[in-house]
Amino acid sequence: MGIIIKPILTEKQTAISEKFPNRYGFRVAPSANKVEIKKAIEELYGVKVESVNTINYAGKRKSRYTKAGVISGKTSAFKKAIITLKDGDSIDFFSNI
């Protein structure tokens, strides 16, 4: 499994990217550190990374009420990285569609 799992293309992340045009979000492997993430982004997209901020999200307990009774479960934990690129660099996620 690679270090970069997938880019984050949510409404909230798009708003951040519009406010700061050189910031992008990625879901990354939980064991990856900032140096590995930086190297993987630079190799994958051919850009120069200025900084990497990481956030660990713990899984949350969820329950719902159904005809069969209460069903309990848990959302999965994940790690997110916010990448800041050098001025002039950008990543186009939709170029190969």
KOLGU-4560 file (N, C-alpha, C; in nm, 3 decimals, padded with zeros to 5 digits):
<recs>
<n_xx: 00.083 n_yy: -00.117 n_zz: 00.000 ca_xx: 00.000 ca_yy: 00.000 ca_zz: 00.000 c_xx: 00.088 c_yy: 00.123 c_zz: 00.000 mol: A seq: 1 type: MET>
<n_xx: 00.050 n_yy: 00.223 n_zz: -00.080 ca_xx: 00.129 ca_yy: 00.345 ca_zz: -00.090 c_xx: 00.104 c_yy: 00.441 c_zz: 00.026 mol: A seq: 2 type: GLY>
<n_xx: 00.180 n_yy: 00.544 n_zz: 00.029 ca_xx: 00.167 ca_yy: 00.645 ca_zz: 00.134 c_xx: 00.044 c_yy: 00.731 c_zz: 00.109 mol: A seq: 3 type: ILE>
<n_xx: 00.024 n_yy: 00.773 n_zz: -00.015 ca_xx: -00.091 ca_yy: 00.856 ca_zz: -00.050 c_xx: -00.208 c_yy: 00.765 c_zz: -00.085 mol: A seq: 4 type: ILE>
<n_xx: -00.319 n_yy: 00.776 n_zz: -00.012 ca_xx: -00.435 ca_yy: 00.692 ca_zz: -00.038 c_xx: -00.525 c_yy: 00.758 c_zz: -00.143 mol: A seq: 5 type: ILE>
<n_xx: -00.567 n_yy: 00.884 n_zz: -00.116 ca_xx: -00.651 ca_yy: 00.954 ca_zz: -00.213 c_xx: -00.654 c_yy: 01.103 c_zz: -00.178 mol: A seq: 6 type: LYS>
<n_xx: -00.679 n_yy: 01.187 n_zz: -00.278 ca_xx: -00.697 ca_yy: 01.329 ca_zz: -00.248 c_xx: -00.834 c_yy: 01.353 c_zz: -00.186 mol: A seq: 7 type: PRO>
<n_xx: -00.844 n_yy: 01.459 n_zz: -00.107 ca_xx: -00.971 ca_yy: 01.495 ca_zz: -00.044 c_xx: -01.037 c_yy: 01.602 c_zz: -00.129 mol: A seq: 8 type: ILE>
<n_xx: -01.152 n_yy: 01.570 n_zz: -00.185 ca_xx: -01.224 ca_yy: 01.661 ca_zz: -00.274 c_xx: -01.362 c_yy: 01.692 c_zz: -00.217 mol: A seq: 9 type: LEU>
<n_xx: -01.365 n_yy: 01.740 n_zz: -00.094 ca_xx: -01.492 ca_yy: 01.774 ca_zz: -00.030 c_xx: -01.519 c_yy: 01.923 c_zz: -00.047 mol: A seq: 10 type: THR>
<n_xx: -01.638 n_yy: 01.963 n_zz: -00.008 ca_xx: -01.677 ca_yy: 02.102 ca_zz: -00.018 c_xx: -01.589 c_yy: 02.190 c_zz: 00.073 mol: A seq: 11 type: GLU>
<n_xx: -01.562 n_yy: 02.141 n_zz: 00.192 ca_xx: -01.481 ca_yy: 02.216 ca_zz: 00.287 c_xx: -01.337 c_yy: 02.231 c_zz: 00.237 mol: A seq: 12 type: LYS>
<n_xx: -01.279 n_yy: 02.124 n_zz: 00.184 ca_xx: -01.142 ca_yy: 02.130 ca_zz: 00.133 c_xx: -01.134 c_yy: 02.218 c_zz: 00.009 mol: A seq: 13 type: GLN>
<n_xx: -01.237 n_yy: 02.218 n_zz: -00.074 ca_xx: -01.240 ca_yy: 02.304 ca_zz: -00.192 c_xx: -01.242 c_yy: 02.450 c_zz: -00.151 mol: A seq: 14 type: THR>
<n_xx: -01.316 n_yy: 02.482 n_zz: -00.046 ca_xx: -01.320 ca_yy: 02.620 ca_zz: 00.004 c_xx: -01.183 c_yy: 02.664 c_zz: 00.055 mol: A seq: 15 type: ALA>
<n_xx: -01.112 n_yy: 02.574 n_zz: 00.121 ca_xx: -00.976 ca_yy: 02.605 ca_zz: 00.168 c_xx: -00.883 c_yy: 02.627 c_zz: 00.050 mol: A seq: 16 type: ILE>
<n_xx: -00.896 n_yy: 02.543 n_zz: -00.053 ca_xx: -00.811 ca_yy: 02.556 ca_zz: -00.172 c_xx: -00.841 c_yy: 02.684 c_zz: -00.250 mol: A seq: 17 type: SER>
<n_xx: -00.965 n_yy: 02.732 n_zz: -00.243 ca_xx: -00.998 ca_yy: 02.858 ca_zz: -00.310 c_xx: -00.941 c_yy: 02.977 c_zz: -00.233 mol: A seq: 18 type: GLU>
<n_xx: -00.942 n_yy: 02.969 n_zz: -00.100 ca_xx: -00.888 ca_yy: 03.076 ca_zz: -00.017 c_xx: -00.735 c_yy: 03.078 c_zz: -00.022 mol: A seq: 19 type: LYS>
<n_xx: -00.675 n_yy: 02.960 n_zz: -00.014 ca_xx: -00.530 ca_yy: 02.943 ca_zz: -00.025 c_xx: -00.503 c_yy: 02.854 c_zz: -00.147 mol: A seq: 20 type: PHE>
<n_xx: -00.473 n_yy: 02.912 n_zz: -00.264 ca_xx: -00.466 ca_yy: 02.834 ca_zz: -00.388 c_xx: -00.356 c_yy: 02.729 c_zz: -00.393 mol: A seq: 21 type: PRO>
<n_xx: -00.263 n_yy: 02.732 n_zz: -00.300 ca_xx: -00.154 ca_yy: 02.634 ca_zz: -00.304 c_xx: -00.164 c_yy: 02.529 c_zz: -00.193 mol: A seq: 22 type: ASN>
<n_xx: -00.284 n_yy: 02.507 n_zz: -00.136 ca_xx: -00.306 ca_yy: 02.406 ca_zz: -00.032 c_xx: -00.399 c_yy: 02.297 c_zz: -00.083 mol: A seq: 23 type: ARG>
<n_xx: -00.360 n_yy: 02.173 n_zz: -00.055 ca_xx: -00.438 ca_yy: 02.057 ca_zz: -00.098 c_xx: -00.443 c_yy: 01.956 c_zz: 00.016 mol: A seq: 24 type: TYR>
<n_xx: -00.550 n_yy: 01.879 n_zz: 00.021 ca_xx: -00.566 ca_yy: 01.778 ca_zz: 00.124 c_xx: -00.558 c_yy: 01.638 c_zz: 00.067 mol: A seq: 25 type: GLY>
<n_xx: -00.495 n_yy: 01.548 n_zz: 00.143 ca_xx: -00.482 ca_yy: 01.409 ca_zz: 00.103 c_xx: -00.508 c_yy: 01.319 c_zz: 00.222 mol: A seq: 26 type: PHE>
<n_xx: -00.569 n_yy: 01.205 n_zz: 00.196 ca_xx: -00.578 ca_yy: 01.101 ca_zz: 00.297 c_xx: -00.453 c_yy: 01.015 c_zz: 00.281 mol: A seq: 27 type: ARG>
<n_xx: -00.381 n_yy: 00.991 n_zz: 00.389 ca_xx: -00.253 ca_yy: 00.922 ca_zz: 00.382 c_xx: -00.253 c_yy: 00.801 c_zz: 00.476 mol: A seq: 28 type: VAL>
<n_xx: -00.152 n_yy: 00.717 n_zz: 00.460 ca_xx: -00.137 ca_yy: 00.600 ca_zz: 00.546 c_xx: -00.110 c_yy: 00.644 c_zz: 00.690 mol: A seq: 29 type: ALA>
<n_xx: -00.171 n_yy: 00.579 n_zz: 00.787 ca_xx: -00.154 ca_yy: 00.620 ca_zz: 00.927 c_xx: -00.010 c_yy: 00.611 c_zz: 00.977 mol: A seq: 30 type: PRO>
<n_xx: 00.071 n_yy: 00.528 n_zz: 00.915 ca_xx: 00.210 ca_yy: 00.513 ca_zz: 00.959 c_xx: 00.306 c_yy: 00.611 c_zz: 00.892 mol: A seq: 31 type: SER>
<n_xx: 00.257 n_yy: 00.690 n_zz: 00.796 ca_xx: 00.344 ca_yy: 00.780 ca_zz: 00.720 c_xx: 00.381 c_yy: 00.904 c_zz: 00.802 mol: A seq: 32 type: ALA>
<n_xx: 00.506 n_yy: 00.949 n_zz: 00.788 ca_xx: 00.546 ca_yy: 01.073 ca_zz: 00.854 c_xx: 00.554 c_yy: 01.185 c_zz: 00.751 mol: A seq: 33 type: ASN>
<n_xx: 00.583 n_yy: 01.307 n_zz: 00.797 ca_xx: 00.579 ca_yy: 01.424 ca_zz: 00.708 c_xx: 00.683 c_yy: 01.417 c_zz: 00.597 mol: A seq: 34 type: LYS>
<n_xx: 00.801 n_yy: 01.364 n_zz: 00.626 ca_xx: 00.906 ca_yy: 01.355 ca_zz: 00.525 c_xx: 00.865 c_yy: 01.258 c_zz: 00.414 mol: A seq: 35 type: VAL>
<n_xx: 00.807 n_yy: 01.144 n_zz: 00.452 ca_xx: 00.762 ca_yy: 01.046 ca_zz: 00.352 c_xx: 00.648 c_yy: 01.102 c_zz: 00.268 mol: A seq: 36 type: GLU>
<n_xx: 00.555 n_yy: 01.175 n_zz: 00.331 ca_xx: 00.443 ca_yy: 01.234 ca_zz: 00.258 c_xx: 00.494 c_yy: 01.337 c_zz: 00.158 mol: A seq: 37 type: ILE>
<n_xx: 00.587 n_yy: 01.421 n_zz: 00.201 ca_xx: 00.644 ca_yy: 01.524 ca_zz: 00.113 c_xx: 00.710 c_yy: 01.461 c_zz: -00.009 mol: A seq: 38 type: LYS>
<n_xx: 00.791 n_yy: 01.357 n_zz: 00.013 ca_xx: 00.860 ca_yy: 01.290 ca_zz: -00.096 c_xx: 00.762 c_yy: 01.223 c_zz: -00.192 mol: A seq: 39 type: LYS>
<n_xx: 00.656 n_yy: 01.162 n_zz: -00.139 ca_xx: 00.557 ca_yy: 01.093 ca_zz: -00.223 c_xx: 00.480 c_yy: 01.192 c_zz: -00.310 mol: A seq: 40 type: ALA>
<n_xx: 00.442 n_yy: 01.308 n_zz: -00.255 ca_xx: 00.369 ca_yy: 01.410 ca_zz: -00.332 c_xx: 00.458 c_yy: 01.466 c_zz: -00.442 mol: A seq: 41 type: ILE>
<n_xx: 00.583 n_yy: 01.494 n_zz: -00.409 ca_xx: 00.675 ca_yy: 01.551 ca_zz: -00.509 c_xx: 00.699 c_yy: 01.454 c_zz: -00.624 mol: A seq: 42 type: GLU>
<n_xx: 00.711 n_yy: 01.324 n_zz: -00.594 ca_xx: 00.733 ca_yy: 01.225 ca_zz: -00.700 c_xx: 00.605 c_yy: 01.202 c_zz: -00.782 mol: A seq: 43 type: GLU>
<n_xx: 00.491 n_yy: 01.198 n_zz: -00.715 ca_xx: 00.365 ca_yy: 01.165 ca_zz: -00.782 c_xx: 00.317 c_yy: 01.277 c_zz: -00.873 mol: A seq: 44 type: LEU>
<n_xx: 00.325 n_yy: 01.402 n_zz: -00.827 ca_xx: 00.269 ca_yy: 01.514 ca_zz: -00.902 c_xx: 00.374 c_yy: 01.606 c_zz: -00.965 mol: A seq: 45 type: TYR>
<n_xx: 00.502 n_yy: 01.588 n_zz: -00.934 ca_xx: 00.607 ca_yy: 01.670 ca_zz: -00.994 c_xx: 00.602 c_yy: 01.815 c_zz: -00.950 mol: A seq: 46 type: GLY>
<n_xx: 00.572 n_yy: 01.840 n_zz: -00.823 ca_xx: 00.564 ca_yy: 01.975 ca_zz: -00.768 c_xx: 00.661 c_yy: 01.986 c_zz: -00.651 mol: A seq: 47 type: VAL>
<n_xx: 00.683 n_yy: 02.108 n_zz: -00.605 ca_xx: 00.771 ca_yy: 02.133 ca_zz: -00.490 c_xx: 00.685 c_yy: 02.162 c_zz: -00.368 mol: A seq: 48 type: LYS>
<n_xx: 00.698 n_yy: 02.081 n_zz: -00.264 ca_xx: 00.619 ca_yy: 02.095 ca_zz: -00.143 c_xx: 00.691 c_yy: 02.186 c_zz: -00.044 mol: A seq: 49 type: VAL>
<n_xx: 00.620 n_yy: 02.286 n_zz: 00.007 ca_xx: 00.677 ca_yy: 02.379 ca_zz: 00.104 c_xx: 00.660 c_yy: 02.329 c_zz: 00.247 mol: A seq: 50 type: GLU>
<n_xx: 00.539 n_yy: 02.282 n_zz: 00.282 ca_xx: 00.516 ca_yy: 02.231 ca_zz: 00.416 c_xx: 00.407 c_yy: 02.124 c_zz: 00.415 mol: A seq: 51 type: SER>
<n_xx: 00.408 n_yy: 02.041 n_zz: 00.521 ca_xx: 00.311 ca_yy: 01.935 ca_zz: 00.538 c_xx: 00.256 c_yy: 01.943 c_zz: 00.680 mol: A seq: 52 type: VAL>
<n_xx: 00.124 n_yy: 01.948 n_zz: 00.692 ca_xx: 00.058 ca_yy: 01.942 ca_zz: 00.822 c_xx: -00.025 c_yy: 01.815 c_zz: 00.826 mol: A seq: 53 type: ASN>
<n_xx: -00.015 n_yy: 01.739 n_zz: 00.935 ca_xx: -00.088 ca_yy: 01.613 ca_zz: 00.945 c_xx: -00.189 c_yy: 01.618 c_zz: 01.059 mol: A seq: 54 type: THR>
<n_xx: -00.299 n_yy: 01.547 n_zz: 01.043 ca_xx: -00.404 ca_yy: 01.538 ca_zz: 01.142 c_xx: -00.445 c_yy: 01.392 c_zz: 01.154 mol: A seq: 55 type: ILE>
<n_xx: -00.448 n_yy: 01.339 n_zz: 01.276 ca_xx: -00.497 ca_yy: 01.204 ca_zz: 01.301 c_xx: -00.640 c_yy: 01.212 c_zz: 01.350 mol: A seq: 56 type: ASN>
<n_xx: -00.729 n_yy: 01.140 n_zz: 01.283 ca_xx: -00.868 ca_yy: 01.133 ca_zz: 01.324 c_xx: -00.896 c_yy: 00.996 c_zz: 01.384 mol: A seq: 57 type: TYR>
<n_xx: -00.952 n_yy: 00.994 n_zz: 01.504 ca_xx: -00.990 ca_yy: 00.869 ca_zz: 01.568 c_xx: -01.127 c_yy: 00.826 c_zz: 01.516 mol: A seq: 58 type: ALA>
<n_xx: -01.152 n_yy: 00.696 n_zz: 01.517 ca_xx: -01.283 ca_yy: 00.646 ca_zz: 01.475 c_xx: -01.388 c_yy: 00.681 c_zz: 01.579 mol: A seq: 59 type: GLY>
<n_xx: -01.507 n_yy: 00.713 n_zz: 01.534 ca_xx: -01.616 ca_yy: 00.750 ca_zz: 01.625 c_xx: -01.715 c_yy: 00.635 c_zz: 01.636 mol: A seq: 60 type: LYS>
<n_xx: -01.774 n_yy: 00.620 n_zz: 01.754 ca_xx: -01.879 ca_yy: 00.521 ca_zz: 01.774 c_xx: -02.010 c_yy: 00.576 c_zz: 01.719 mol: A seq: 61 type: ARG>
<n_xx: -02.080 n_yy: 00.494 n_zz: 01.645 ca_xx: -02.208 ca_yy: 00.532 ca_zz: 01.586 c_xx: -02.311 c_yy: 00.426 c_zz: 01.622 mol: A seq: 62 type: LYS>
<n_xx: -02.435 n_yy: 00.467 n_zz: 01.641 ca_xx: -02.543 ca_yy: 00.371 ca_zz: 01.661 c_xx: -02.667 c_yy: 00.422 c_zz: 01.589 mol: A seq: 63 type: SER>
<n_xx: -02.746 n_yy: 00.330 n_zz: 01.542 ca_xx: -02.870 ca_yy: 00.368 ca_zz: 01.475 c_xx: -02.980 c_yy: 00.272 c_zz: 01.518 mol: A seq: 64 type: ARG>
<n_xx: -03.100 n_yy: 00.321 n_zz: 01.507 ca_xx: -03.217 ca_yy: 00.245 ca_zz: 01.551 c_xx: -03.288 c_yy: 00.189 c_zz: 01.428 mol: A seq: 65 type: TYR>
<n_xx: -03.307 n_yy: 00.058 n_zz: 01.428 ca_xx: -03.374 ca_yy: -00.009 ca_zz: 01.317 c_xx: -03.487 c_yy: -00.095 c_zz: 01.371 mol: A seq: 66 type: THR>
<n_xx: -03.556 n_yy: -00.162 n_zz: 01.279 ca_xx: -03.663 ca_yy: -00.254 ca_zz: 01.321 c_xx: -03.607 c_yy: -00.368 c_zz: 01.405 mol: A seq: 67 type: LYS>
<n_xx: -03.485 n_yy: -00.408 n_zz: 01.373 ca_xx: -03.423 ca_yy: -00.519 ca_zz: 01.443 c_xx: -03.363 c_yy: -00.477 c_zz: 01.577 mol: A seq: 68 type: ALA>
<n_xx: -03.367 n_yy: -00.348 n_zz: 01.608 ca_xx: -03.310 ca_yy: -00.301 ca_zz: 01.734 c_xx: -03.198 c_yy: -00.203 c_zz: 01.708 mol: A seq: 69 type: GLY>
<n_xx: -03.119 n_yy: -00.180 n_zz: 01.810 ca_xx: -03.007 ca_yy: -00.085 ca_zz: 01.801 c_xx: -02.887 c_yy: -00.156 c_zz: 01.739 mol: A seq: 70 type: VAL>
<n_xx: -02.830 n_yy: -00.095 n_zz: 01.635 ca_xx: -02.710 ca_yy: -00.148 ca_zz: 01.572 c_xx: -02.596 c_yy: -00.052 c_zz: 01.604 mol: A seq: 71 type: ILE>
<n_xx: -02.491 n_yy: -00.105 n_zz: 01.664 ca_xx: -02.376 ca_yy: -00.022 ca_zz: 01.699 c_xx: -02.260 c_yy: -00.054 c_zz: 01.607 mol: A seq: 72 type: SER>
<n_xx: -02.181 n_yy: 00.046 n_zz: 01.578 ca_xx: -02.064 ca_yy: 00.027 ca_zz: 01.494 c_xx: -01.963 c_yy: 00.136 c_zz: 01.519 mol: A seq: 73 type: GLY>
<n_xx: -01.862 n_yy: 00.144 n_zz: 01.434 ca_xx: -01.755 ca_yy: 00.240 ca_zz: 01.451 c_xx: -01.707 c_yy: 00.285 c_zz: 01.315 mol: A seq: 74 type: LYS>
<n_xx: -01.685 n_yy: 00.416 n_zz: 01.296 ca_xx: -01.625 ca_yy: 00.463 ca_zz: 01.172 c_xx: -01.475 c_yy: 00.440 c_zz: 01.181 mol: A seq: 75 type: THR>
<n_xx: -01.410 n_yy: 00.426 n_zz: 01.069 ca_xx: -01.268 ca_yy: 00.394 ca_zz: 01.071 c_xx: -01.183 c_yy: 00.518 c_zz: 01.099 mol: A seq: 76 type: SER>
<n_xx: -01.071 n_yy: 00.496 n_zz: 01.166 ca_xx: -00.976 ca_yy: 00.603 ca_zz: 01.194 c_xx: -00.892 c_yy: 00.627 c_zz: 01.069 mol: A seq: 77 type: ALA>
<n_xx: -00.846 n_yy: 00.752 n_zz: 01.049 ca_xx: -00.763 ca_yy: 00.782 ca_zz: 00.934 c_xx: -00.671 c_yy: 00.899 c_zz: 00.964 mol: A seq: 78 type: PHE>
<n_xx: -00.577 n_yy: 00.921 n_zz: 00.874 ca_xx: -00.482 ca_yy: 01.031 ca_zz: 00.885 c_xx: -00.497 c_yy: 01.120 c_zz: 00.763 mol: A seq: 79 type: LYS>
<n_xx: -00.495 n_yy: 01.251 n_zz: 00.785 ca_xx: -00.511 ca_yy: 01.347 ca_zz: 00.677 c_xx: -00.388 c_yy: 01.436 c_zz: 00.674 mol: A seq: 80 type: LYS>
<n_xx: -00.345 n_yy: 01.474 n_zz: 00.553 ca_xx: -00.231 ca_yy: 01.564 ca_zz: 00.537 c_xx: -00.275 c_yy: 01.684 c_zz: 00.454 mol: A seq: 81 type: ALA>
<n_xx: -00.242 n_yy: 01.803 n_zz: 00.502 ca_xx: -00.265 ca_yy: 01.927 ca_zz: 00.428 c_xx: -00.130 c_yy: 01.971 c_zz: 00.373 mol: A seq: 82 type: ILE>
<n_xx: -00.120 n_yy: 01.977 n_zz: 00.239 ca_xx: 00.005 ca_yy: 02.008 ca_zz: 00.170 c_xx: 00.003 c_yy: 02.153 c_zz: 00.125 mol: A seq: 83 type: ILE>
<n_xx: 00.109 n_yy: 02.226 n_zz: 00.154 ca_xx: 00.126 ca_yy: 02.361 ca_zz: 00.101 c_xx: 00.237 c_yy: 02.356 c_zz: -00.003 mol: A seq: 84 type: THR>
<n_xx: 00.207 n_yy: 02.399 n_zz: -00.126 ca_xx: 00.304 ca_yy: 02.397 ca_zz: -00.235 c_xx: 00.375 c_yy: 02.531 c_zz: -00.245 mol: A seq: 85 type: LEU>
<n_xx: 00.490 n_yy: 02.530 n_zz: -00.314 ca_xx: 00.562 ca_yy: 02.655 ca_zz: -00.343 c_xx: 00.475 c_yy: 02.742 c_zz: -00.433 mol: A seq: 86 type: LYS>
<n_xx: 00.498 n_yy: 02.873 n_zz: -00.429 ca_xx: 00.421 ca_yy: 02.964 ca_zz: -00.514 c_xx: 00.444 c_yy: 02.931 c_zz: -00.661 mol: A seq: 87 type: ASP>
<n_xx: 00.338 n_yy: 02.928 n_zz: -00.738 ca_xx: 00.347 ca_yy: 02.898 ca_zz: -00.881 c_xx: 00.316 c_yy: 02.754 c_zz: -00.914 mol: A seq: 88 type: GLY>
<n_xx: 00.327 n_yy: 02.662 n_zz: -00.818 ca_xx: 00.295 ca_yy: 02.521 ca_zz: -00.841 c_xx: 00.147 c_yy: 02.496 c_zz: -00.813 mol: A seq: 89 type: ASP>
<n_xx: 00.089 n_yy: 02.401 n_zz: -00.885 ca_xx: -00.049 ca_yy: 02.361 ca_zz: -00.859 c_xx: -00.068 c_yy: 02.217 c_zz: -00.902 mol: A seq: 90 type: SER>
<n_xx: -00.172 n_yy: 02.156 n_zz: -00.849 ca_xx: -00.207 ca_yy: 02.018 ca_zz: -00.882 c_xx: -00.345 c_yy: 02.020 c_zz: -00.946 mol: A seq: 91 type: ILE>
<n_xx: -00.358 n_yy: 01.958 n_zz: -01.064 ca_xx: -00.488 ca_yy: 01.948 ca_zz: -01.131 c_xx: -00.535 c_yy: 01.802 c_zz: -01.122 mol: A seq: 92 type: ASP>
<n_xx: -00.632 n_yy: 01.776 n_zz: -01.034 ca_xx: -00.683 ca_yy: 01.641 ca_zz: -01.014 c_xx: -00.767 c_yy: 01.592 c_zz: -01.130 mol: A seq: 93 type: PHE>
<n_xx: -00.821 n_yy: 01.682 n_zz: -01.210 ca_xx: -00.914 ca_yy: 01.645 ca_zz: -01.316 c_xx: -00.853 c_yy: 01.652 c_zz: -01.455 mol: A seq: 94 type: PHE>
<n_xx: -00.721 n_yy: 01.651 n_zz: -01.465 ca_xx: -00.656 ca_yy: 01.664 ca_zz: -01.595 c_xx: -00.668 c_yy: 01.540 c_zz: -01.683 mol: A seq: 95 type: SER>
<n_xx: -00.680 n_yy: 01.421 n_zz: -01.622 ca_xx: -00.682 ca_yy: 01.298 ca_zz: -01.702 c_xx: -00.822 c_yy: 01.240 c_zz: -01.719 mol: A seq: 96 type: ASN>
<n_xx: -00.925 n_yy: 01.321 n_zz: -01.698 ca_xx: -01.063 ca_yy: 01.271 ca_zz: -01.715 c_xx: -01.103 c_yy: 01.283 c_zz: -01.861 mol: A seq: 97 type: ILE>
</recs>
